[in-house]
């Protein structure tokens, strides 16, 4: 007996199955094409900084930023500001910890600073700086003397 072909009116189950299969493939394809949300990475900085202040405050230094994703970047550091401040100081082997970083390049730029400091011979400093969504917690010990209140910026540039 010859086989007879079924038309679409006679086989609604096949059409429903084909439509579900197509919809599923479209859904999977759109999920694959969606960009993946980047997660925050953990970055740290080791740095050296040397400077002076007499109402105007300035310091220059360098460091290395390393992140938990294997990236590292040599950086130069510059601080500028002013206030009721006087002194001369040097920080060696300072440490910084970044938060809110998605790429190592996010650490670059100018951070706002506000600083109250006092120290003679060996001084230590701890400070939290902000640049948009990125924060930088600094800690370090150094030599010199300083006294005062200052406001300014802490700039990190790629070497």
VMD Tcl script that builds the backbone (N, CA, C; Angstrom):
set m [mol new atoms 477]
animate dup $m
set s [atomselect $m all]
$s set {name element resname resid chain x y z} {
  {N N UNK 1 A 0.828 -1.161 0.000}
  {CA C UNK 1 A 0.000 0.000 0.000}
  {C C UNK 1 A 0.890 1.249 0.000}
  {N N UNK 2 A 0.665 2.197 -0.886}
  {CA C UNK 2 A 1.503 3.391 -0.957}
  {C C UNK 2 A 1.280 4.293 0.269}
  {N N UNK 3 A 2.367 4.928 0.665}
  {CA C UNK 3 A 2.311 5.843 1.822}
  {C C UNK 3 A 1.732 7.170 1.415}
  {N N UNK 4 A 0.936 7.703 2.244}
  {CA C UNK 4 A 0.314 8.976 1.974}
  {C C UNK 4 A 0.995 10.033 2.848}
  {N N UNK 5 A 1.296 11.195 2.306}
  {CA C UNK 5 A 1.912 12.293 3.064}
  {C C UNK 5 A 0.846 13.024 3.842}
  {N N UNK 6 A 1.214 13.382 5.069}
  {CA C UNK 6 A 0.285 14.120 5.917}
  {C C UNK 6 A 0.518 15.608 5.726}
  {N N UNK 7 A -0.537 16.375 5.706}
  {CA C UNK 7 A -0.368 17.826 5.622}
  {C C UNK 7 A -0.415 18.420 7.029}
  {N N UNK 8 A -0.195 19.726 7.144}
  {CA C UNK 8 A -0.087 20.378 8.442}
  {C C UNK 8 A -1.374 20.325 9.249}
  {N N UNK 9 A -2.508 20.225 8.591}
  {CA C UNK 9 A -3.778 20.146 9.321}
  {C C UNK 9 A -3.958 18.781 9.965}
  {N N UNK 10 A -3.332 17.786 9.388}
  {CA C UNK 10 A -3.496 16.432 9.897}
  {C C UNK 10 A -2.491 16.089 10.998}
  {N N UNK 11 A -1.443 16.904 11.176}
  {CA C UNK 11 A -0.394 16.571 12.143}
  {C C UNK 11 A -0.019 17.774 13.008}
  {N N UNK 12 A -0.897 18.248 13.866}
  {CA C UNK 12 A -0.578 19.413 14.697}
  {C C UNK 12 A 0.534 19.130 15.712}
  {N N UNK 13 A 0.701 17.888 16.125}
  {CA C UNK 13 A 1.738 17.560 17.105}
  {C C UNK 13 A 3.134 17.776 16.525}
  {N N UNK 14 A 3.340 17.442 15.269}
  {CA C UNK 14 A 4.643 17.664 14.628}
  {C C UNK 14 A 4.956 19.155 14.535}
  {N N UNK 15 A 3.973 19.947 14.207}
  {CA C UNK 15 A 4.177 21.400 14.102}
  {C C UNK 15 A 4.503 21.983 15.471}
  {N N UNK 16 A 3.784 21.544 16.503}
  {CA C UNK 16 A 4.042 22.024 17.859}
  {C C UNK 16 A 5.456 21.652 18.294}
  {N N UNK 17 A 5.870 20.427 18.015}
  {CA C UNK 17 A 7.222 19.980 18.369}
  {C C UNK 17 A 8.274 20.802 17.629}
  {N N UNK 18 A 8.074 21.061 16.355}
  {CA C UNK 18 A 9.028 21.858 15.571}
  {C C UNK 18 A 9.103 23.289 16.100}
  {N N UNK 19 A 7.971 23.864 16.459}
  {CA C UNK 19 A 7.966 25.229 17.008}
  {C C UNK 19 A 8.693 25.301 18.347}
  {N N UNK 20 A 8.466 24.320 19.209}
  {CA C UNK 20 A 9.154 24.291 20.508}
  {C C UNK 20 A 10.652 24.136 20.301}
  {N N UNK 21 A 11.051 23.277 19.376}
  {CA C UNK 21 A 12.471 23.074 19.082}
  {C C UNK 21 A 13.114 24.363 18.567}
  {N N UNK 22 A 12.454 25.066 17.665}
  {CA C UNK 22 A 12.982 26.340 17.137}
  {C C UNK 22 A 13.091 27.391 18.239}
  {N N UNK 23 A 12.078 27.482 19.081}
  {CA C UNK 23 A 12.118 28.454 20.179}
  {C C UNK 23 A 13.261 28.142 21.138}
  {N N UNK 24 A 13.464 26.857 21.419}
  {CA C UNK 24 A 14.570 26.454 22.293}
  {C C UNK 24 A 15.922 26.808 21.707}
  {N N UNK 25 A 16.090 26.571 20.410}
  {CA C UNK 25 A 17.352 26.916 19.748}
  {C C UNK 25 A 17.593 28.422 19.753}
  {N N UNK 26 A 16.552 29.208 19.540}
  {CA C UNK 26 A 16.691 30.668 19.593}
  {C C UNK 26 A 17.083 31.134 20.988}
  {N N UNK 27 A 16.484 30.541 22.021}
  {CA C UNK 27 A 16.802 30.909 23.398}
  {C C UNK 27 A 18.252 30.582 23.725}
  {N N UNK 28 A 18.687 29.384 23.373}
  {CA C UNK 28 A 20.077 28.987 23.623}
  {C C UNK 28 A 21.031 29.897 22.861}
  {N N UNK 29 A 20.719 30.213 21.620}
  {CA C UNK 29 A 21.575 31.099 20.820}
  {C C UNK 29 A 21.681 32.487 21.417}
  {N N UNK 30 A 20.589 33.004 21.945}
  {CA C UNK 30 A 20.648 34.348 22.536}
  {C C UNK 30 A 21.420 34.344 23.845}
  {N N UNK 31 A 21.354 33.270 24.623}
  {CA C UNK 31 A 22.124 33.195 25.864}
  {C C UNK 31 A 23.618 33.116 25.581}
  {N N UNK 32 A 23.990 32.397 24.541}
  {CA C UNK 32 A 25.402 32.288 24.169}
  {C C UNK 32 A 25.929 33.643 23.713}
  {N N UNK 33 A 25.101 34.427 23.037}
  {CA C UNK 33 A 25.540 35.715 22.502}
  {C C UNK 33 A 25.581 36.817 23.552}
  {N N UNK 34 A 24.985 36.603 24.745}
  {CA C UNK 34 A 24.993 37.643 25.779}
  {C C UNK 34 A 26.404 37.849 26.306}
  {N N UNK 35 A 26.808 39.103 26.545}
  {CA C UNK 35 A 28.125 39.334 27.116}
  {C C UNK 35 A 28.160 38.874 28.573}
  {N N UNK 36 A 29.288 38.345 28.965}
  {CA C UNK 36 A 29.461 37.890 30.334}
  {C C UNK 36 A 29.828 39.088 31.203}
  {N N UNK 37 A 29.170 39.225 32.339}
  {CA C UNK 37 A 29.460 40.317 33.276}
  {C C UNK 37 A 30.829 40.068 33.904}
  {N N UNK 38 A 31.714 41.040 33.817}
  {CA C UNK 38 A 33.051 40.896 34.387}
  {C C UNK 38 A 32.967 40.950 35.906}
  {N N UNK 39 A 33.774 40.134 36.577}
  {CA C UNK 39 A 33.794 40.157 38.034}
  {C C UNK 39 A 34.924 41.058 38.500}
  {N N UNK 40 A 34.800 41.536 39.720}
  {CA C UNK 40 A 35.869 42.340 40.297}
  {C C UNK 40 A 37.101 41.470 40.495}
  {N N UNK 41 A 38.260 42.066 40.293}
  {CA C UNK 41 A 39.514 41.370 40.553}
  {C C UNK 41 A 40.183 42.033 41.745}
  {N N UNK 42 A 41.036 41.295 42.408}
  {CA C UNK 42 A 41.752 41.806 43.574}
  {C C UNK 42 A 43.130 42.292 43.124}
  {N N UNK 43 A 43.434 43.564 43.393}
  {CA C UNK 43 A 44.725 44.134 42.998}
  {C C UNK 43 A 45.408 44.767 44.204}
  {N N UNK 44 A 46.733 44.671 44.207}
  {CA C UNK 44 A 47.548 45.276 45.257}
  {C C UNK 44 A 48.651 46.096 44.615}
  {N N UNK 45 A 49.191 47.038 45.383}
  {CA C UNK 45 A 50.286 47.865 44.885}
  {C C UNK 45 A 51.375 47.936 45.950}
  {N N UNK 46 A 52.604 47.782 45.525}
  {CA C UNK 46 A 53.795 48.058 46.346}
  {C C UNK 46 A 54.390 49.328 45.777}
  {N N UNK 47 A 54.761 50.274 46.651}
  {CA C UNK 47 A 55.225 51.560 46.137}
  {C C UNK 47 A 56.250 52.208 47.061}
  {N N UNK 48 A 56.991 53.158 46.480}
  {CA C UNK 48 A 57.907 54.046 47.190}
  {C C UNK 48 A 57.504 55.466 46.828}
  {N N UNK 49 A 57.570 56.373 47.802}
  {CA C UNK 49 A 57.112 57.742 47.589}
  {C C UNK 49 A 57.965 58.688 48.423}
  {N N UNK 50 A 58.378 59.801 47.815}
  {CA C UNK 50 A 59.243 60.763 48.492}
  {C C UNK 50 A 58.743 62.165 48.173}
  {N N UNK 51 A 58.648 63.034 49.207}
  {CA C UNK 51 A 58.157 64.375 48.934}
  {C C UNK 51 A 58.344 65.344 50.082}
  {N N UNK 52 A 57.794 66.536 49.893}
  {CA C UNK 52 A 57.912 67.602 50.873}
  {C C UNK 52 A 56.627 68.428 50.876}
  {N N UNK 53 A 56.494 69.257 51.907}
  {CA C UNK 53 A 55.347 70.165 51.951}
  {C C UNK 53 A 55.691 71.412 52.754}
  {N N UNK 54 A 55.210 72.519 52.277}
  {CA C UNK 54 A 55.240 73.799 52.974}
  {C C UNK 54 A 54.035 74.562 52.418}
  {N N UNK 55 A 52.897 74.346 53.013}
  {CA C UNK 55 A 51.588 74.793 52.531}
  {C C UNK 55 A 51.223 74.059 51.237}
  {N N UNK 56 A 52.140 73.978 50.302}
  {CA C UNK 56 A 51.953 73.198 49.083}
  {C C UNK 56 A 52.593 71.840 49.329}
  {N N UNK 57 A 51.923 70.758 48.958}
  {CA C UNK 57 A 52.435 69.417 49.200}
  {C C UNK 57 A 52.668 68.712 47.868}
  {N N UNK 58 A 53.823 68.081 47.709}
  {CA C UNK 58 A 54.117 67.327 46.492}
  {C C UNK 58 A 54.982 66.113 46.829}
  {N N UNK 59 A 54.781 65.045 46.093}
  {CA C UNK 59 A 55.596 63.838 46.254}
  {C C UNK 59 A 55.574 63.068 44.937}
  {N N UNK 60 A 56.647 62.331 44.701}
  {CA C UNK 60 A 56.777 61.512 43.494}
  {C C UNK 60 A 57.272 60.135 43.900}
  {N N UNK 61 A 56.907 59.132 43.118}
  {CA C UNK 61 A 57.365 57.785 43.410}
  {C C UNK 61 A 57.021 56.825 42.300}
  {N N UNK 62 A 57.210 55.548 42.605}
  {CA C UNK 62 A 56.906 54.501 41.635}
  {C C UNK 62 A 56.427 53.265 42.373}
  {N N UNK 63 A 55.890 52.336 41.611}
  {CA C UNK 63 A 55.396 51.113 42.221}
  {C C UNK 63 A 55.026 50.085 41.178}
  {N N UNK 64 A 54.502 48.974 41.670}
  {CA C UNK 64 A 54.036 47.889 40.813}
  {C C UNK 64 A 52.669 47.444 41.325}
  {N N UNK 65 A 51.700 47.379 40.410}
  {CA C UNK 65 A 50.365 46.874 40.730}
  {C C UNK 65 A 50.286 45.443 40.218}
  {N N UNK 66 A 49.843 44.517 41.064}
  {CA C UNK 66 A 49.637 43.130 40.659}
  {C C UNK 66 A 48.207 42.726 41.011}
  {N N UNK 67 A 47.607 41.934 40.138}
  {CA C UNK 67 A 46.220 41.501 40.335}
  {C C UNK 67 A 46.148 39.979 40.385}
  {N N UNK 68 A 45.066 39.469 40.983}
  {CA C UNK 68 A 44.917 38.023 41.138}
  {C C UNK 68 A 44.642 37.293 39.825}
  {N N UNK 69 A 44.419 38.021 38.732}
  {CA C UNK 69 A 44.240 37.379 37.424}
  {C C UNK 69 A 45.569 37.253 36.666}
  {N N UNK 70 A 46.691 37.574 37.336}
  {CA C UNK 70 A 48.009 37.419 36.732}
  {C C UNK 70 A 48.572 38.673 36.086}
  {N N UNK 71 A 47.783 39.731 35.955}
  {CA C UNK 71 A 48.267 40.965 35.337}
  {C C UNK 71 A 49.143 41.739 36.325}
  {N N UNK 72 A 50.130 42.445 35.788}
  {CA C UNK 72 A 50.926 43.373 36.600}
  {C C UNK 72 A 51.264 44.590 35.750}
  {N N UNK 73 A 51.515 45.708 36.427}
  {CA C UNK 73 A 51.730 46.971 35.730}
  {C C UNK 73 A 52.658 47.850 36.560}
  {N N UNK 74 A 53.749 48.320 35.939}
  {CA C UNK 74 A 54.629 49.294 36.596}
  {C C UNK 74 A 53.958 50.651 36.507}
  {N N UNK 75 A 53.986 51.399 37.617}
  {CA C UNK 75 A 53.296 52.688 37.660}
  {C C UNK 75 A 54.195 53.761 38.254}
  {N N UNK 76 A 53.893 55.013 37.888}
  {CA C UNK 76 A 54.503 56.161 38.553}
  {C C UNK 76 A 53.407 56.835 39.368}
  {N N UNK 77 A 53.809 57.434 40.476}
  {CA C UNK 77 A 52.866 58.040 41.413}
  {C C UNK 77 A 53.257 59.490 41.634}
  {N N UNK 78 A 52.252 60.345 41.693}
  {CA C UNK 78 A 52.480 61.766 41.957}
  {C C UNK 78 A 51.357 62.254 42.868}
  {N N UNK 79 A 51.722 62.977 43.913}
  {CA C UNK 79 A 50.705 63.596 44.765}
  {C C UNK 79 A 50.913 65.100 44.752}
  {N N UNK 80 A 49.810 65.812 44.753}
  {CA C UNK 80 A 49.847 67.269 44.818}
  {C C UNK 80 A 48.683 67.711 45.680}
  {N N UNK 81 A 48.911 68.755 46.442}
  {CA C UNK 81 A 47.837 69.266 47.288}
  {C C UNK 81 A 48.307 70.473 48.062}
  {N N UNK 82 A 47.516 70.843 49.018}
  {CA C UNK 82 A 47.862 71.989 49.836}
  {C C UNK 82 A 47.034 72.018 51.098}
  {N N UNK 83 A 47.407 72.907 51.979}
  {CA C UNK 83 A 46.713 73.044 53.252}
  {C C UNK 83 A 47.658 73.622 54.283}
  {N N UNK 84 A 47.350 73.380 55.530}
  {CA C UNK 84 A 48.224 73.795 56.627}
  {C C UNK 84 A 49.176 72.645 56.907}
  {N N UNK 85 A 50.252 72.583 56.153}
  {CA C UNK 85 A 51.142 71.431 56.221}
  {C C UNK 85 A 52.596 71.856 56.041}
  {N N UNK 86 A 53.475 71.127 56.720}
  {CA C UNK 86 A 54.914 71.354 56.597}
  {C C UNK 86 A 55.615 70.022 56.849}
  {N N UNK 87 A 56.674 69.743 56.086}
  {CA C UNK 87 A 57.414 68.519 56.344}
  {C C UNK 87 A 58.149 67.980 55.142}
  {N N UNK 88 A 58.847 66.880 55.399}
  {CA C UNK 88 A 59.593 66.160 54.378}
  {C C UNK 88 A 59.515 64.689 54.764}
  {N N UNK 89 A 59.138 63.829 53.816}
  {CA C UNK 89 A 58.975 62.421 54.176}
  {C C UNK 89 A 59.305 61.502 53.006}
  {N N UNK 90 A 59.532 60.245 53.356}
  {CA C UNK 90 A 59.819 59.207 52.374}
  {C C UNK 90 A 59.170 57.912 52.848}
  {N N UNK 91 A 58.375 57.303 52.001}
  {CA C UNK 91 A 57.756 56.011 52.303}
  {C C UNK 91 A 58.430 54.966 51.426}
  {N N UNK 92 A 58.918 53.904 52.049}
  {CA C UNK 92 A 59.529 52.807 51.298}
  {C C UNK 92 A 58.719 51.541 51.546}
  {N N UNK 93 A 58.530 50.794 50.499}
  {CA C UNK 93 A 57.786 49.538 50.547}
  {C C UNK 93 A 56.374 49.721 51.115}
  {N N UNK 94 A 55.704 50.781 50.660}
  {CA C UNK 94 A 54.312 50.993 51.050}
  {C C UNK 94 A 53.411 49.980 50.363}
  {N N UNK 95 A 52.228 49.799 50.920}
  {CA C UNK 95 A 51.281 48.834 50.375}
  {C C UNK 95 A 49.948 49.509 50.095}
  {N N UNK 96 A 49.330 49.100 49.026}
  {CA C UNK 96 A 47.995 49.580 48.694}
  {C C UNK 96 A 47.122 48.422 48.259}
  {N N UNK 97 A 45.848 48.495 48.601}
  {CA C UNK 97 A 44.888 47.458 48.204}
  {C C UNK 97 A 43.709 48.138 47.519}
  {N N UNK 98 A 43.412 47.704 46.294}
  {CA C UNK 98 A 42.331 48.281 45.492}
  {C C UNK 98 A 41.047 47.466 45.653}
  {N N UNK 99 A 39.904 48.146 45.552}
  {CA C UNK 99 A 38.588 47.490 45.527}
  {C C UNK 99 A 37.775 48.119 44.397}
  {N N UNK 100 A 36.868 47.348 43.818}
  {CA C UNK 100 A 36.028 47.846 42.729}
  {C C UNK 100 A 36.716 47.842 41.383}
  {N N UNK 101 A 37.711 46.970 41.196}
  {CA C UNK 101 A 38.518 46.928 39.971}
  {C C UNK 101 A 38.041 45.776 39.083}
  {N N UNK 102 A 37.799 46.044 37.811}
  {CA C UNK 102 A 37.407 45.014 36.840}
  {C C UNK 102 A 38.551 44.699 35.875}
  {N N UNK 103 A 39.462 45.675 35.680}
  {CA C UNK 103 A 40.622 45.528 34.806}
  {C C UNK 103 A 41.769 46.288 35.461}
  {N N UNK 104 A 42.981 45.837 35.254}
  {CA C UNK 104 A 44.130 46.496 35.881}
  {C C UNK 104 A 44.211 47.971 35.494}
  {N N UNK 105 A 43.702 48.326 34.312}
  {CA C UNK 105 A 43.727 49.725 33.875}
  {C C UNK 105 A 42.807 50.604 34.728}
  {N N UNK 106 A 41.852 50.003 35.450}
  {CA C UNK 106 A 40.955 50.770 36.322}
  {C C UNK 106 A 41.697 51.454 37.464}
  {N N UNK 107 A 42.890 50.961 37.822}
  {CA C UNK 107 A 43.621 51.559 38.946}
  {C C UNK 107 A 44.259 52.892 38.560}
  {N N UNK 108 A 44.414 53.148 37.264}
  {CA C UNK 108 A 45.063 54.373 36.799}
  {C C UNK 108 A 44.136 55.570 36.952}
  {N N UNK 109 A 44.722 56.746 37.236}
  {CA C UNK 109 A 43.929 57.966 37.318}
  {C C UNK 109 A 44.178 58.727 38.605}
  {N N UNK 110 A 43.339 59.728 38.839}
  {CA C UNK 110 A 43.495 60.632 39.985}
  {C C UNK 110 A 42.493 60.286 41.081}
  {N N UNK 111 A 42.996 60.105 42.289}
  {CA C UNK 111 A 42.193 59.814 43.468}
  {C C UNK 111 A 42.155 61.064 44.353}
  {N N UNK 112 A 41.011 61.346 44.940}
  {CA C UNK 112 A 40.883 62.479 45.862}
  {C C UNK 112 A 41.504 62.103 47.206}
  {N N UNK 113 A 42.203 63.072 47.830}
  {CA C UNK 113 A 42.835 62.817 49.125}
  {C C UNK 113 A 42.441 63.872 50.146}
  {N N UNK 114 A 42.402 63.458 51.386}
  {CA C UNK 114 A 42.275 64.342 52.543}
  {C C UNK 114 A 43.140 63.696 53.612}
  {N N UNK 115 A 44.046 64.445 54.201}
  {CA C UNK 115 A 45.086 63.851 55.024}
  {C C UNK 115 A 45.349 64.690 56.266}
  {N N UNK 116 A 45.387 64.039 57.411}
  {CA C UNK 116 A 45.855 64.652 58.654}
  {C C UNK 116 A 47.080 63.843 59.050}
  {N N UNK 117 A 48.221 64.503 59.242}
  {CA C UNK 117 A 49.446 63.761 59.502}
  {C C UNK 117 A 50.315 64.455 60.541}
  {N N UNK 118 A 51.050 63.623 61.277}
  {CA C UNK 118 A 52.029 64.114 62.245}
  {C C UNK 118 A 53.035 62.999 62.473}
  {N N UNK 119 A 54.301 63.304 62.369}
  {CA C UNK 119 A 55.310 62.292 62.604}
  {C C UNK 119 A 56.699 62.886 62.633}
  {N N UNK 120 A 57.578 62.238 63.408}
  {CA C UNK 120 A 58.973 62.650 63.496}
  {C C UNK 120 A 59.830 61.397 63.376}
  {N N UNK 121 A 60.902 61.458 62.615}
  {CA C UNK 121 A 61.857 60.387 62.339}
  {C C UNK 121 A 61.163 59.220 61.627}
  {N N UNK 122 A 60.495 58.340 62.331}
  {CA C UNK 122 A 59.756 57.253 61.676}
  {C C UNK 122 A 58.284 57.584 61.778}
  {N N UNK 123 A 57.643 57.691 60.646}
  {CA C UNK 123 A 56.211 57.975 60.671}
  {C C UNK 123 A 55.483 56.911 59.877}
  {N N UNK 124 A 54.235 56.706 60.210}
  {CA C UNK 124 A 53.430 55.752 59.460}
  {C C UNK 124 A 52.166 56.447 58.994}
  {N N UNK 125 A 51.610 55.919 57.934}
  {CA C UNK 125 A 50.418 56.540 57.362}
  {C C UNK 125 A 49.455 55.463 56.900}
  {N N UNK 126 A 48.171 55.751 57.038}
  {CA C UNK 126 A 47.109 54.903 56.494}
  {C C UNK 126 A 46.062 55.844 55.938}
  {N N UNK 127 A 45.566 55.529 54.765}
  {CA C UNK 127 A 44.676 56.455 54.076}
  {C C UNK 127 A 43.808 55.672 53.099}
  {N N UNK 128 A 42.556 56.093 52.924}
  {CA C UNK 128 A 41.671 55.505 51.922}
  {C C UNK 128 A 41.349 56.578 50.893}
  {N N UNK 129 A 41.593 56.272 49.620}
  {CA C UNK 129 A 41.383 57.207 48.518}
  {C C UNK 129 A 40.270 56.682 47.615}
  {N N UNK 130 A 39.570 57.594 46.940}
  {CA C UNK 130 A 38.435 57.211 46.099}
  {C C UNK 130 A 38.564 57.829 44.712}
  {N N UNK 131 A 38.233 57.011 43.700}
  {CA C UNK 131 A 38.156 57.470 42.303}
  {C C UNK 131 A 36.980 56.743 41.667}
  {N N UNK 132 A 35.833 57.389 41.601}
  {CA C UNK 132 A 34.642 56.725 41.060}
  {C C UNK 132 A 34.267 55.521 41.895}
  {N N UNK 133 A 34.185 54.341 41.258}
  {CA C UNK 133 A 33.850 53.103 41.969}
  {C C UNK 133 A 35.064 52.415 42.569}
  {N N UNK 134 A 36.257 52.911 42.262}
  {CA C UNK 134 A 37.489 52.276 42.724}
  {C C UNK 134 A 37.961 52.955 44.005}
  {N N UNK 135 A 38.298 52.144 45.013}
  {CA C UNK 135 A 38.892 52.679 46.239}
  {C C UNK 135 A 40.288 52.094 46.398}
  {N N UNK 136 A 41.141 52.850 47.053}
  {CA C UNK 136 A 42.520 52.449 47.295}
  {C C UNK 136 A 42.837 52.696 48.759}
  {N N UNK 137 A 43.155 51.635 49.489}
  {CA C UNK 137 A 43.561 51.743 50.893}
  {C C UNK 137 A 45.084 51.669 50.936}
  {N N UNK 138 A 45.725 52.742 51.405}
  {CA C UNK 138 A 47.186 52.823 51.468}
  {C C UNK 138 A 47.667 52.648 52.903}
  {N N UNK 139 A 48.809 52.002 53.050}
  {CA C UNK 139 A 49.467 51.885 54.347}
  {C C UNK 139 A 50.964 51.866 54.096}
  {N N UNK 140 A 51.709 52.543 54.950}
  {CA C UNK 140 A 53.154 52.554 54.781}
  {C C UNK 140 A 53.848 53.198 55.956}
  {N N UNK 141 A 55.116 52.895 56.092}
  {CA C UNK 141 A 55.949 53.537 57.103}
  {C C UNK 141 A 57.105 54.205 56.385}
  {N N UNK 142 A 57.634 55.220 57.009}
  {CA C UNK 142 A 58.711 55.942 56.354}
  {C C UNK 142 A 59.546 56.745 57.322}
  {N N UNK 143 A 60.387 57.574 56.738}
  {CA C UNK 143 A 61.276 58.444 57.511}
  {C C UNK 143 A 60.947 59.884 57.188}
  {N N UNK 144 A 61.292 60.753 58.106}
  {CA C UNK 144 A 61.098 62.170 57.873}
  {C C UNK 144 A 60.313 62.802 59.001}
  {N N UNK 145 A 59.792 63.971 58.724}
  {CA C UNK 145 A 58.954 64.672 59.696}
  {C C UNK 145 A 57.857 65.404 58.945}
  {N N UNK 146 A 56.705 65.454 59.538}
  {CA C UNK 146 A 55.595 66.145 58.904}
  {C C UNK 146 A 54.521 66.475 59.936}
  {N N UNK 147 A 53.786 67.524 59.635}
  {CA C UNK 147 A 52.722 67.981 60.514}
  {C C UNK 147 A 51.727 68.765 59.682}
  {N N UNK 148 A 50.447 68.457 59.819}
  {CA C UNK 148 A 49.474 69.284 59.124}
  {C C UNK 148 A 48.234 68.582 58.637}
  {N N UNK 149 A 47.451 69.358 57.907}
  {CA C UNK 149 A 46.220 68.914 57.256}
  {C C UNK 149 A 46.335 69.317 55.793}
  {N N UNK 150 A 46.076 68.376 54.893}
  {CA C UNK 150 A 46.217 68.683 53.463}
  {C C UNK 150 A 45.108 68.013 52.661}
  {N N UNK 151 A 44.776 68.621 51.527}
  {CA C UNK 151 A 43.812 68.088 50.574}
  {C C UNK 151 A 44.475 68.103 49.202}
  {N N UNK 152 A 44.138 67.151 48.369}
  {CA C UNK 152 A 44.736 67.151 47.039}
  {C C UNK 152 A 44.356 65.931 46.242}
  {N N UNK 153 A 45.306 65.482 45.414}
  {CA C UNK 153 A 45.062 64.306 44.582}
  {C C UNK 153 A 46.285 63.406 44.562}
  {N N UNK 154 A 46.030 62.133 44.363}
  {CA C UNK 154 A 47.026 61.071 44.293}
  {C C UNK 154 A 46.851 60.460 42.908}
  {N N UNK 155 A 47.847 60.645 42.033}
  {CA C UNK 155 A 47.710 60.244 40.628}
  {C C UNK 155 A 48.592 59.031 40.341}
  {N N UNK 156 A 47.988 58.009 39.730}
  {CA C UNK 156 A 48.714 56.806 39.316}
  {C C UNK 156 A 48.693 56.755 37.791}
  {N N UNK 157 A 49.904 56.655 37.194}
  {CA C UNK 157 A 50.041 56.574 35.731}
  {C C UNK 157 A 50.844 55.332 35.371}
  {N N UNK 158 A 50.557 54.758 34.214}
  {CA C UNK 158 A 51.328 53.614 33.723}
  {C C UNK 158 A 52.702 54.099 33.280}
  {N N UNK 159 A 53.735 53.334 33.619}
  {CA C UNK 159 A 55.097 53.662 33.166}
  {C C UNK 159 A 55.310 53.204 31.750}
}
mol reanalyze $m
mol bondsrecalc $m
mol representation Tube
mol addrep $m
